[in-house]
Amino acid sequence: MKKEITLTEQMFYILLTLCEPMHGYGVMMKVAEMTAGRIKLGAGTLYGAFNNLQKSGLIHFVGVDEENSRRKIYETTENGRLILISELNRLEENVKNAKEILYADGEV
Amino acid sequence: MSDTKVVKKLFFAWQEDKELNWLSNMAKMGWELKHAAFCEYYFQKSQEKDIVFAFDYRAMNKSEFEIYISHFESFGWQYISSVANWHYFKAYRKDVVFPDIYSENTSKIEKYKRLMLTLIITLLPSLWAIILNLINYQNEKMPVFIFFVVFVLSMDCFLFYGIYRIYRIIRRLVRGS
């Protein structure tokens, strides 16, 4: 768990979305929905991310899509979840510190 | 007037934006790219004027390639053809959520690093060949040797220049991300 993996925002969302097994297009749609269209993942970025995340053991291949056997389905591994949790802690610290400073006098 | 045409044109790997723009402009004028080969572009008359293009650089085996293509197809990209591990894609603007295959710089940088590695791997054996020839140098073979060195070195200079241009693209992307 000591591994220093810096997740880009897009990688973070891919890993998060894959906590539920899904194929590439599904991930893109889900992330676009969660961020209200702010993050639109490109096909190439997602393909590369799947390869990299699989190599570092953060996601694993679970099978192919029933409708299209050439669509691979992946899922986040236990290690991947640990990475997400440490990222969540980091983000919470950011939010806490920012709130303390920005909202110090009760102003926005 | 014919419905198809072939255009011979040369773009280098570091002129990707220029090539992409050219293809989009051809589409605006009603010429849709159907096939790309080395220095040759095959166009067909088309009603579809708003087309985006993308090139990816990636080496892989056949079964991986099928999965790769169908992954892109599910995003609305149509596979055109490949030229030496460069894969050409196009999409009708209305079919894609995001008009580029890369949505963040990190993955774009990885693409250029893969390309740079290939260029370096191509460069090394020829440099090695020159060194071997220098070691085994024989006087009577001088004209052949000089011809060989000049030929290989000019190829290498070009490769060096290519690597330098790709390096600049990577540096620009790193600064931008």
Chai-1 contact restraints between the chains, C-beta under 6 A:
chainA,res_idxA,chainB,res_idxB,connection_type,confidence,min_distance_angstrom,max_distance_angstrom,comment,restraint_id
A,T8,B,E104,contact,1.0,0.0,6.0,A-B,restraint_1
A,T8,B,T106,contact,1.0,0.0,6.0,A-B,restraint_2
A,Q10,B,E104,contact,1.0,0.0,6.0,A-B,restraint_3
A,G24,B,H71,contact,1.0,0.0,6.0,A-B,restraint_4
A,Y25,B,S74,contact,1.0,0.0,6.0,A-B,restraint_5
A,K40,B,V97,contact,1.0,0.0,6.0,A-B,restraint_6
A,K40,B,F98,contact,1.0,0.0,6.0,A-B,restraint_7
A,L41,B,S103,contact,1.0,0.0,6.0,A-B,restraint_8
A,G42,B,F98,contact,1.0,0.0,6.0,A-B,restraint_9
A,G42,B,D100,contact,1.0,0.0,6.0,A-B,restraint_10
A,G42,B,I101,contact,1.0,0.0,6.0,A-B,restraint_11
A,G42,B,Y102,contact,1.0,0.0,6.0,A-B,restraint_12
A,G42,B,S103,contact,1.0,0.0,6.0,A-B,restraint_13
A,A43,B,F72,contact,1.0,0.0,6.0,A-B,restraint_14
A,A43,B,F75,contact,1.0,0.0,6.0,A-B,restraint_15
A,A43,B,W77,contact,1.0,0.0,6.0,A-B,restraint_16
A,A43,B,I101,contact,1.0,0.0,6.0,A-B,restraint_17
A,G44,B,D56,contact,1.0,0.0,6.0,A-B,restraint_18
A,G44,B,I101,contact,1.0,0.0,6.0,A-B,restraint_19
A,G44,B,Y102,contact,1.0,0.0,6.0,A-B,restraint_20
A,T45,B,Y102,contact,1.0,0.0,6.0,A-B,restraint_21
A,T45,B,S103,contact,1.0,0.0,6.0,A-B,restraint_22
A,T45,B,E104,contact,1.0,0.0,6.0,A-B,restraint_23
A,T45,B,S107,contact,1.0,0.0,6.0,A-B,restraint_24
A,Y47,B,H71,contact,1.0,0.0,6.0,A-B,restraint_25
A,G48,B,S107,contact,1.0,0.0,6.0,A-B,restraint_26
A,G48,B,E110,contact,1.0,0.0,6.0,A-B,restraint_27
A,R70,B,E66,contact,1.0,0.0,6.0,A-B,restraint_28
A,R70,B,I67,contact,1.0,0.0,6.0,A-B,restraint_29
A,R70,B,S70,contact,1.0,0.0,6.0,A-B,restraint_30
